[in-house]
Amino acid sequence: MDLAYTEAEEEFRGRLREWLAAVLPGLPPKPSPDDWPARRAYDTAWQRMLYDAGYAGLHWPEDAGGRGATPTQHLIFLEETERAGAPYVGANFVGLLHAGPTVAAEGTAEQRARWLPPVLRGDEIWCQGFSEPDAGSDLAALRTRAVRDGDDYVVSGQKIWTSHAEVADWCELLVRTDPGAPKHRGISWLAMPMDAPGITVRPLRTPAGSTEFAEVFLDEVRVPVRNRVGAENDGWRVTMVTLSFERGTAFVGEVVACRRTLEALAAEARRTGRWDDPVLRRRLGRLNAEFRALWRLTQWNVSESQRTGGVPGIGGSVFKLRYSGVRQELYEAAAEVLGAEGAFDLDREWVLDRLSSLSYTIAAGTSQIQRNIVAERILGLPKGR
């Protein structure tokens, strides 16, 4: 992997910086975290600006509506947008980083034409319907049923931790289509319209007070068979494609954000005098080294996915496992920098981020699951009993 930037890549960086400097000052204020319709409007408006400027789906293949940019250009885009304080993907998260890439890799020509352009333009929002109350880490134990009835599946069951269900147009949904098959072989991946009759959404409030997750109850919801991505009962393999994107590239921008937070923590420690504590300085220095290493691992993973056809490999599990822990360590250090008087002030951004960081060892597959993947698929160790 060549980590040096070419002249063309630096020119790309320069053009991007100029564009960001021109458009960011004109953005409206961010809406309240509790106002999801307003947040959707804000996030999709930003996505449309990216689309009109040619930066939407930068790394997606050209035949999927993207620009077919190199992995390095993609990373430059993430670096520069984060450093400039540009809006994050927000409510567009699942569509842009999970469902869209999965459809691009596994969908038919008709499915790609139907679903990918609205994602890139910010016209439609997706949510993720994977986890269930009794099938969290053991995702293949899901029990939501889909029974074939002519040209439709009739779906009944319950999902939990469904990201952005409140404002979503579509749901990437895992269902059991063959209850008699071994649990990994009787699953299908469906695109479910969220306005279909029989869907009930109940928001879940997190410890930080946000409601980006929800319970979703499905009561004989009819989903067209044409909305199935991949073959019937081949959904586990398609799901592994989705999870490879979620673990391999979906957190890339957050590494840059964490490095920026670390710089702000160091500045705050200097301002308050806590920088004089050598133990704290060593802690922040080690975190800096951790995030630099994670960024290099990110570069390797993205380059490897490009070499192998655009789907991230199992190296994403290494990244996700370490990133989850380091992010928590970062916000534990933030609590130390803030001190007793600020560590529990919910009006401070770092305090809310600390609460959010606790979920990262669960999201996109628990750390225990990631350790199994690393042990069995990378190190070749035997499966545990």
N, C-alpha and C positions, 0 to 999 in steps of 0.2 A: 504494500500500500504506500503510495507516494503522498506524503502529508504536505508537500509544498504547494502553494497556489500558483497557477499559471497566470500569465498576463491577461488572458481572456476572462479568467475567473475574478481577478481583481477589478477588471472593467465592469463585470456584472455587479460586484459589490458596490462599486462607485455609483452606478446607475440606481441601484436599489436604495442606497443611502439618500441620494438626491430626491427620489420619489417619496420616501418616508418623511424627509424633512419638509417637503411641500404639503403633504396631505394630513399629517398627524395634528398640526395645530388647529385644523378646522373641524376636527371630530367633536361631536357633542359630548357632554359629561356622561360618564357611565351611569346606568340606571341603578336603582336600589337592588341589592342582592335578592330581595324577597319578591320583586316584580318580574316574574318569569316572562310574561308576554313582552314587556319592555326589553328584557335581556335578549330574548329571541330576536326582536327587531334590531337591536343594536348589533348583535353578532352577525346576523345575516346581511345587514347593510355593509359591514366591514368586509364580509366575504364577497359581496358584489363589487366593492371597490377593488379588491384583489383580482377578481375575475376580469373586470374591465381593463385593468392595467397589465394583464397577462401574467399575474403571479399566482393564480389559483391552480391547485393541483400541479405545482411546478414539477414535481418528480414523477407524476403519473405518466404512463405511456401516451404518446400522441393519439393513438387510436382509441384511447379511453377519454380523450378530451383534455389531457394535460399537455405540458410542453416538452416532455421527455428530457428534462434537465438531468445533468450528471449528479451523482450523489454529493459531490463537493458543492455544487451550486445549491442543492437543497439545504445542506448544512449551513452554507453562507446565508441563505435566506432566513433560516431559523435564528442564527446568531444575530443578524442585523435587526430583525423585527423585535426580538426580545430586548436587545440592548437599547433600541430606540423607544421602548415602552409601548409598542404597538399592541392592539387588542389581541388576546389569545383566541383560539378557535371557539371556545365557549360552547354554546349549544350546538355548534356544528361538529363537535368532537367525534361522535360515533360515525356520522356519515363520512367525514373526511378521512378519519384515521383507522376506522374498522370496516364498516359496511362497504363503503365505496371501493377501497382497495380489494376487498374480497370479491365484489361483483366484477371488478376489472380483471381479476385473475381467474375467476371461476364461472362468471356469468355467460349467457348466450349473447349473440350480437343484439338481439331485441332487448334483453335485460340491460345491457350496457347502455344502449341508446335511450332507454326509458329512465333509468335511475341516476346515471352518472352526471349528465349535464345539470339537472336541478341541484345536485349536491354542490357542484363546483360554483354555480351561480348564487348559491345561498337561498334558493327558492324553497327547498324542502329540508326538514330536519329529521334525523333518524335517532331512535333509541335502541338500547340493547336489552333483549329479553332472553338471557341465558340462565342466570342463577334462579334457584327455587328454594323455598323454606327448608326442604329436606335434601337438597342437592346443591350445596355450596362448593366446597373444595372438590367433592366427588361429582363433577358436573355431569358425567355420563349416567348418573343415577336419576336424572330428571324424569318426571312422570307426566308432564303435560302431554296429552294425547291428541293426535291428529288422525281422524278416520276419513278415508277416501270416500267421497260421495259424488260420483260423476266427475265433473271438471273442478270440483272444490275439495279442500280438506275442511272438515269440521273440527275445530280446535277447542278443547276445554282443559282448564288447569289454572295454575297460578305462577307468577313470576315475582321476584323480589330484587331490590337494588337495580331497578330498571332506570338507567341513566337518561334523564331529560324526557321522561314519558309525558310530562305535563304539557309539553309544547311540540311533541314530535308528530310528524306526518306518517312515518314508517317505523317499523320495528324489525330488527334482525332477530328472528325468533327460532329457537331450537325446540323441536317437538319430537315425540316418540311416534313413529309411524309403523313400527313392527314390535309390539310388546312381547312377542315370543322369541325375538332374536337376542343374542348376547347384548349387554347394555351398550356397548360401543358401536354396535352394528345396526341398531334399529332406529337411528336418529336421522332427521332431515332438517335442513336449513331453509326457512321460509322468510319471505319479505311480507310482513303483514301490515295492511293499511290501518292506521290508528283510529280512523273514523268508522270502522266496520261495526255493525251492531253486535252487542254482547261483550264489549270491552269496558271494564271499570278501572279507573286509575285512582289510587289513593296515595298522595304524597307522603314521604317519610321525612321527618325532621331530624337532622344530624345534631350532634352535640354543639356544633358551631351555629346552629339555628337555621341552616340552609335546607332547601328541599330539592336538591338536584336528583334525588333518587325517589323511587315510588314502588309500591306494590301494584301489580297489574293482575286483574282477575279476568279470565277468559271463559265465557259461557256460550258454547256452541258458536264460536266465531267462524265464519266461512272465509277461507283464504283460497284464491284460485290456484290450481295446480301449476299454472304457468309462472307463479311467483316463487316456485321452488328453485333454489340455486344448487346446482349439482343434481346427481341422481337420487331417487328415493332411497332412503336408508344409508346414503353415503354422507350424511351430514356431519359425522364426527370428523372425517377427513377435511371437509370444508371448514369446520369449526377450528381445526388446527391452523388452517391458513389465516382465519380471522385473528386467532390468539397470537400468531407469529407477528402480525402487524401490531397488535396491541402491546406486546411485550418488547418487540424489536425496534419500533420506530415511533410509537405514539408518545413516548415520554421524552423524546429528544429535546424538544424546546424547553422542557422543564429543567433539564440539566443546566442550560444557559441561565434560566431564571434563578436556580439555586446558587449559581456562581455569583450572580448579581446580588442576591440576598447576603451571601457571605461577605462581599465587599462592603455592603451597608452595615453589617454587624461589626466588622472591624472598625469602620468609621465611628459607629456609635460607642464602641468600647473605648476608643481614643477620646471621644468627647466627654465621657463620664468618668474617665480615669481607671476603668476596669482593665484597660490595656496593660497596666503596670503589673498585673497578675501573670507570672510566667506560665503557670499551668493553663490559663485561658489562652494565652498566645500560642502555646504548643497545640492546643486543641483546634484552634482556628487554622493553624498552619497545616495540620494533618488533614483537616477537612478540605482545604484548598488542594492538597495533593490528591485526595480521593476524587474530587470532582474533575480535576484535570485528567486523571486516569480514566474516569468514566467517559469523558468526552472523546478520548482516543479510542476507547472501546466502541463508542457510538460510530465513529468514523469507520472503524473496521467492519462493524455489523452492516452499516449501510452500503459500503463498498462490496461486501460479500453478497448481499442481497441482489445488487445490480449484476454481479457476475453470474449468479445462479438463476436469473430470470425475473428479479424484482420482488420475490417473496422472501422476507427475512428468515434466517435459519434459527436453529436452536441456541445459537449464541445470544439471542435476545433474552433467554432465561438467565444467563449469567449476568447480563446487564440489569435486568429487572430485579433479581435477587439482591445485588449489591446496592443498587440505587434506592430500593425501599428502605434498607437499613441506614444508609448514609443520610437520606432525607430526614429521617427521624432524629439522627444525631445532630444534624444541622439545627433543627428547631429546639432541641434540648440545649444546645449552645446558645440559641437566641434567648431562652428563658434565663440562662445564667447572665447574659449581657444585660437583659432588662432588669434583673434583680427582683427581689420580693415585691417591690412596689409596682412593677409593671408586668410580671409574668402571668397574672390572672386578669389583666385588663382586656376585656373582650373588644374594646374599641381599637386595640392595637392590631395591625395587620399580622404581625408575626405570631401573636397569640392564636389567632384563628388558623393560621397556616400550621401551627404546631398541632392543633386538634385534627386538622385535615391530614397531616402526615401519618397519623396513627393508622389510617385506612390503607396505606400503600403496601403493607405487608400482606394484605388480603386481596386488594383489587388486582384484576388480571391474572389471578391464580396465586394462591397463598405462597409464602416463602417455603413452606414444607413441600408443596408441589414442585416449586422451582428446583429445590435441592434434589428431589427425585429425578427430575429431568436431566439435570447436570450430571448426577451420579450414573444414571443408566444409559443415557444417550450420548454423552460426551466422554465420560471416563470409562464407560463399558463395564461398570460394576454390576453384579447380579441384583435382581429385584429383591427387595426386602419382603419378609413374610409377616 
